[in-house]
């Protein structure tokens, strides 16, 4: 009995299977949502989701209106295609993979010969659906990369206050979302100074928001990169996924997949980023170049957590780990990181 999935997960699985049968009989078709992946000359990480959607074509005008004025709740109106089979097509190589109980694909496959740089990989479903996934292949000579949070780091959401989070996620139009000042400039400068380096976005946000975040990045000049998001809902062991565990696991996987890279970890002080980044830097110091924490304003802190409290850290022990800088925006972080990263580069050369 102990090995049985959590009851909520069993109920969700049965409901998804029932909904799949009903919608397929009604003519709904498989649709593949391709996410940006990353890899090395030896291995690729492919990320995607298979969903069911009505077969009717909305037309160009309706699609354009939906893109421009889409409200947050529309990002969540997808039905998972349970246990779908998909072929990953890279050149002449076809690799069959299977989606999980939520329709998600997160697999590592052998790289059949893609060189460092950006490439597209074709995903083909058994039901006739297909999509192109962008994949960044990172060369072994690349030693710098950026891990970035999303909420309140590049995108102002006032999370995790529940009512405001729900309003931002489900009601507000995409054009109403604000970028954190200076973060786009910071990331552009860092990646220009380190050609071929990756930027990976690690967030506790739902995969359903992926298209919105990509469009947000494009509008505000934030460099594109792979995203490691989460699936909301029951797990095999409980009602909800742990956002902290998700980020912790994502950092471990990046250290394993890209062992030559020392990461700049960028987050904010509104949730758990400072503690998580300090923990990772202490456990795997060889994989962390520096930590950059965006400081929320007093108003943002109050909305997220209530009135800020003074914490005495003078007597708190902390390990000797990668340096940390803090500032309220990207320009402030960039000023502090400029000298720090130059010093680190000279010390390593």
C-alpha positions as CSV (number, residue, x, y, z in Angstrom):
1,X,0.0,0.0,0.0
2,X,2.9,2.4,0.7
3,X,3.9,2.4,-2.9
4,X,0.5,3.5,-4.2
5,X,0.3,7.0,-5.6
6,X,-1.4,9.7,-3.5
7,X,-5.2,9.6,-3.7
8,X,-5.4,13.0,-5.4
9,X,-3.0,11.8,-8.1
10,X,-5.1,8.7,-8.7
11,X,-8.2,10.7,-9.0
12,X,-6.5,13.2,-11.4
13,X,-5.2,10.3,-13.5
14,X,-8.7,8.7,-13.8
15,X,-10.3,12.0,-14.6
16,X,-7.6,12.8,-17.3
17,X,-8.1,9.4,-18.9
18,X,-11.9,9.9,-19.0
19,X,-11.6,13.4,-20.4
20,X,-9.1,12.2,-23.0
21,X,-11.6,9.5,-24.3
22,X,-14.5,11.9,-24.4
23,X,-12.6,14.7,-26.2
24,X,-11.0,12.3,-28.7
25,X,-14.4,11.0,-29.6
26,X,-15.5,14.6,-30.1
27,X,-12.7,15.2,-32.6
28,X,-10.1,17.0,-30.5
29,X,-6.6,16.6,-31.8
30,X,-3.2,16.2,-30.3
31,X,-1.1,19.4,-30.2
32,X,2.6,19.5,-29.2
33,X,3.8,22.5,-27.2
34,X,7.6,22.6,-27.6
35,X,9.7,24.3,-24.9
36,X,13.3,25.5,-25.3
37,X,15.9,22.9,-24.4
38,X,19.6,22.8,-23.9
39,X,22.4,20.3,-24.2
40,X,26.0,19.5,-24.9
41,X,27.8,17.8,-27.9
42,X,27.0,14.5,-26.3
43,X,23.4,15.0,-24.9
44,X,20.3,17.0,-25.5
45,X,17.5,17.8,-22.9
46,X,14.2,17.9,-24.7
47,X,11.2,19.6,-23.0
48,X,7.6,19.7,-24.4
49,X,4.0,18.9,-23.6
50,X,1.3,17.1,-25.5
51,X,-2.2,18.5,-25.1
52,X,-5.6,18.1,-26.7
53,X,-7.2,21.0,-28.5
54,X,-10.3,21.5,-30.6
55,X,-9.6,20.9,-34.3
56,X,-11.5,24.0,-35.5
57,X,-9.2,26.8,-36.9
58,X,-10.0,30.1,-35.2
59,X,-8.6,32.1,-38.2
60,X,-5.8,34.6,-38.5
61,X,-7.8,37.6,-37.0
62,X,-9.1,35.7,-34.0
63,X,-5.6,34.2,-33.4
64,X,-4.0,37.7,-33.5
65,X,-6.6,39.1,-31.1
66,X,-6.0,36.2,-28.7
67,X,-2.3,36.8,-28.9
68,X,-2.5,40.5,-28.2
69,X,-5.2,40.6,-25.6
70,X,-5.0,37.2,-24.0
71,X,-5.7,37.2,-20.3
72,X,-3.8,35.0,-17.9
73,X,-6.5,32.4,-17.4
74,X,-6.4,31.4,-21.1
75,X,-2.9,30.0,-20.6
76,X,-4.3,27.3,-18.3
77,X,-7.0,26.1,-20.7
78,X,-5.2,23.0,-22.0
79,X,-6.1,19.3,-21.6
80,X,-3.2,17.0,-21.1
81,X,-2.8,14.1,-23.5
82,X,-1.9,11.3,-21.1
83,X,1.0,9.0,-21.9
84,X,1.4,10.2,-25.5
85,X,4.2,8.9,-27.7
86,X,6.4,11.4,-29.5
87,X,9.4,11.0,-31.8
88,X,12.3,13.4,-31.4
89,X,13.7,13.9,-34.9
90,X,17.3,15.2,-35.1
91,X,18.6,15.1,-38.6
92,X,18.2,11.5,-39.8
93,X,17.8,10.2,-36.2
94,X,14.4,9.4,-34.7
95,X,14.2,8.8,-31.0
96,X,10.8,7.6,-29.5
97,X,9.9,9.1,-26.1
98,X,6.8,9.0,-24.0
99,X,5.0,11.8,-22.2
100,X,4.2,11.4,-18.5
101,X,0.8,11.4,-16.7
102,X,0.5,15.2,-17.3
103,X,1.5,15.1,-20.9
104,X,4.9,16.4,-20.2
105,X,8.1,15.4,-21.9
106,X,11.4,15.9,-20.1
107,X,14.0,13.5,-21.5
108,X,17.7,13.4,-22.3
109,X,18.7,11.9,-25.6
110,X,22.0,11.3,-27.3
111,X,23.1,14.2,-29.5
112,X,23.6,12.7,-33.0
113,X,25.9,15.5,-34.1
114,X,24.6,19.0,-33.4
115,X,27.4,21.4,-33.0
116,X,27.5,24.2,-30.3
117,X,25.0,26.9,-31.0
118,X,21.2,27.2,-31.5
119,X,19.3,24.4,-33.4
120,X,15.8,23.3,-34.0
121,X,14.6,19.7,-33.2
122,X,11.4,18.3,-34.7
123,X,8.8,16.6,-32.4
124,X,6.3,14.3,-34.1
125,X,3.3,12.8,-32.4
126,X,1.5,9.5,-33.3
127,X,-1.6,11.5,-33.8
128,X,-0.1,13.6,-36.6
129,X,0.9,16.6,-34.5
130,X,4.4,18.2,-34.9
131,X,6.4,21.1,-33.5
132,X,9.8,22.5,-33.6
133,X,11.8,22.9,-30.4
134,X,14.7,25.3,-30.0
135,X,17.7,23.7,-28.4
136,X,21.0,25.5,-27.3
137,X,24.0,23.2,-27.6
138,X,26.7,24.5,-25.2
139,X,30.3,23.8,-26.1
140,X,32.8,22.3,-23.6
141,X,34.8,25.5,-23.7
142,X,32.0,27.5,-22.2
143,X,32.6,28.1,-18.5
144,X,30.0,30.8,-17.7
145,X,26.2,30.7,-17.5
146,X,23.3,32.5,-15.8
147,X,20.5,30.9,-13.8
148,X,17.7,33.4,-13.4
149,X,14.4,33.4,-11.4
150,X,11.4,34.9,-13.2
151,X,8.8,36.2,-10.7
152,X,10.0,39.5,-9.2
153,X,13.4,39.0,-10.7
154,X,12.7,39.9,-14.4
155,X,8.9,40.2,-14.1
156,X,7.1,42.1,-11.4
157,X,4.2,40.0,-10.1
158,X,4.0,40.8,-6.4
159,X,4.1,37.1,-5.6
160,X,3.4,35.2,-3.3
161,X,0.5,37.2,-2.0
162,X,-2.4,34.8,-3.0
163,X,-5.0,37.3,-4.2
164,X,-2.5,39.4,-6.1
165,X,-0.9,36.3,-7.6
166,X,-4.2,35.0,-8.8
167,X,-5.1,38.5,-10.2
168,X,-1.8,38.7,-12.1
169,X,-1.9,35.1,-13.3
170,X,-5.6,34.7,-14.4
171,X,-7.0,38.2,-15.0
172,X,-4.5,40.8,-16.0
173,X,-3.6,41.1,-19.8
174,X,-0.1,40.3,-20.8
175,X,0.6,43.9,-21.8
176,X,-0.1,45.0,-18.2
177,X,2.9,43.0,-16.8
178,X,5.9,45.1,-15.9
179,X,9.6,44.3,-16.3
180,X,12.1,44.8,-13.5
181,X,14.2,47.8,-14.6
182,X,17.7,47.1,-15.9
183,X,17.5,43.3,-15.9
184,X,17.4,43.0,-19.7
185,X,20.5,45.3,-20.0
186,X,22.3,43.2,-17.4
187,X,21.7,39.9,-19.1
188,X,22.4,41.3,-22.6
189,X,25.8,42.7,-21.4
190,X,26.8,39.5,-19.6
191,X,25.9,37.2,-22.5
192,X,27.7,39.5,-25.0
193,X,30.8,39.3,-22.8
194,X,30.6,35.5,-22.7
195,X,29.6,34.3,-26.2
196,X,27.9,31.0,-26.3
197,X,27.0,31.0,-22.7
198,X,23.5,29.9,-21.7
199,X,20.8,31.6,-19.6
200,X,18.5,29.2,-17.9
201,X,15.3,30.4,-16.2
202,X,14.3,28.4,-13.1
203,X,10.9,29.3,-11.6
204,X,8.1,27.8,-9.5
205,X,5.7,29.1,-12.1
206,X,3.5,26.8,-14.1
207,X,4.4,25.4,-17.5
208,X,1.1,26.8,-18.8
209,X,2.6,30.3,-18.5
210,X,5.5,29.5,-20.8
211,X,4.1,31.1,-24.0
212,X,3.3,34.3,-22.0
213,X,6.8,34.5,-20.5
214,X,8.4,34.0,-23.9
215,X,6.4,36.9,-25.4
216,X,7.1,39.0,-22.3
217,X,10.9,38.4,-22.8
218,X,10.7,39.3,-26.5
219,X,8.8,42.6,-25.8
220,X,11.3,43.7,-23.1
221,X,14.6,42.5,-24.7
222,X,15.3,39.8,-22.2
223,X,17.5,37.1,-23.8
224,X,15.8,33.8,-24.6
225,X,16.9,30.6,-22.9
226,X,15.6,27.3,-21.6
227,X,13.0,27.5,-18.9
228,X,12.5,24.9,-16.1
229,X,9.0,25.5,-14.7
230,X,6.6,23.3,-12.8
231,X,3.3,21.5,-13.2
232,X,0.7,22.6,-10.7
233,X,-1.5,20.0,-9.1
234,X,-1.3,16.7,-7.2
235,X,1.9,14.6,-7.2
236,X,2.5,11.0,-6.4
237,X,3.0,11.9,-2.8
238,X,0.9,15.0,-2.0
239,X,-1.6,17.6,-3.0
240,X,0.9,20.1,-4.3
241,X,4.5,20.3,-5.6
242,X,7.2,21.9,-3.5
243,X,8.5,25.0,-5.3
244,X,11.7,24.9,-3.2
245,X,12.4,21.3,-4.0
246,X,11.8,22.0,-7.7
247,X,14.4,24.8,-7.7
248,X,16.9,22.7,-5.7
249,X,16.5,19.8,-8.1
250,X,16.8,22.0,-11.1
251,X,20.1,23.4,-9.9
252,X,21.5,19.9,-9.2
253,X,20.5,18.8,-12.7
254,X,22.2,21.8,-14.3
255,X,25.4,21.1,-12.4
256,X,25.2,17.5,-13.6
257,X,24.3,18.2,-17.3
258,X,26.7,21.2,-17.7
259,X,29.7,20.3,-15.4
260,X,32.1,22.9,-17.0
261,X,30.0,25.9,-16.2
262,X,30.2,28.2,-13.2
263,X,26.8,29.8,-12.7
264,X,25.8,33.3,-11.8
265,X,22.7,32.7,-9.7
266,X,20.2,35.6,-10.0
267,X,17.0,35.8,-7.9
268,X,15.2,38.1,-5.5
269,X,14.8,38.4,-1.7
270,X,11.0,38.0,-1.8
271,X,10.9,34.2,-1.4
272,X,13.6,31.5,-0.9
273,X,16.2,32.4,-3.5
274,X,19.0,33.7,-1.2
275,X,18.8,30.6,1.1
276,X,18.6,28.2,-1.9
277,X,21.5,29.8,-3.7
278,X,23.6,29.9,-0.6
279,X,22.8,26.2,0.0
280,X,23.8,25.2,-3.6
281,X,26.9,27.4,-3.4
282,X,28.0,25.7,-0.2
283,X,27.3,22.2,-1.5
284,X,28.8,22.6,-5.0
285,X,31.1,25.7,-4.8
286,X,32.8,24.7,-8.1
287,X,29.6,25.4,-10.0
288,X,28.9,28.9,-8.6
289,X,30.7,32.0,-9.8
290,X,28.6,34.6,-7.9
291,X,25.1,35.3,-6.5
292,X,23.0,38.3,-7.4
293,X,19.9,39.1,-5.4
294,X,17.4,41.7,-6.5
295,X,16.0,43.6,-3.5
296,X,12.3,44.1,-3.4
297,X,11.0,47.6,-2.5
298,X,9.4,48.0,1.0
299,X,6.0,48.2,-0.8
300,X,6.7,44.9,-2.6
301,X,7.8,43.2,0.6
302,X,4.7,44.5,2.4
303,X,2.4,43.2,-0.3
304,X,4.2,39.8,-0.4
305,X,4.9,39.1,3.2
306,X,3.5,41.9,5.4
307,X,5.6,44.5,7.1
308,X,9.4,43.7,6.8
309,X,11.1,42.7,10.0
310,X,14.6,43.6,11.1
311,X,16.8,40.5,11.3
312,X,20.1,40.5,13.2
313,X,22.6,38.5,11.1
314,X,25.8,39.7,12.8
315,X,26.2,36.5,14.8
316,X,24.9,34.1,12.1
317,X,27.5,31.7,10.8
318,X,27.7,31.4,7.0
319,X,30.1,29.2,5.0
320,X,32.8,30.6,2.8
321,X,31.0,30.5,-0.5
322,X,30.7,32.4,-3.8
323,X,30.2,36.2,-3.2
324,X,26.7,37.7,-3.2
325,X,25.7,41.2,-4.3
326,X,22.3,42.9,-3.8
327,X,20.6,45.8,-5.4
328,X,17.0,46.9,-6.2
329,X,17.4,46.6,-10.0
330,X,19.5,45.2,-12.8
331,X,21.6,48.3,-13.3
332,X,22.6,48.3,-9.6
333,X,23.4,44.6,-9.8
334,X,25.4,45.1,-12.9
335,X,27.6,47.8,-11.3
336,X,28.6,45.4,-8.5
337,X,29.0,42.4,-10.7
338,X,31.3,44.2,-13.2
339,X,34.3,44.4,-10.9
340,X,33.4,41.1,-9.2
341,X,33.3,39.0,-12.3
342,X,36.4,40.7,-13.7
343,X,38.3,39.8,-10.5
344,X,37.0,36.2,-10.7
345,X,38.0,35.9,-14.3
346,X,41.5,37.2,-13.6
347,X,41.9,34.8,-10.6
348,X,40.9,31.8,-12.7
349,X,43.2,32.7,-15.7
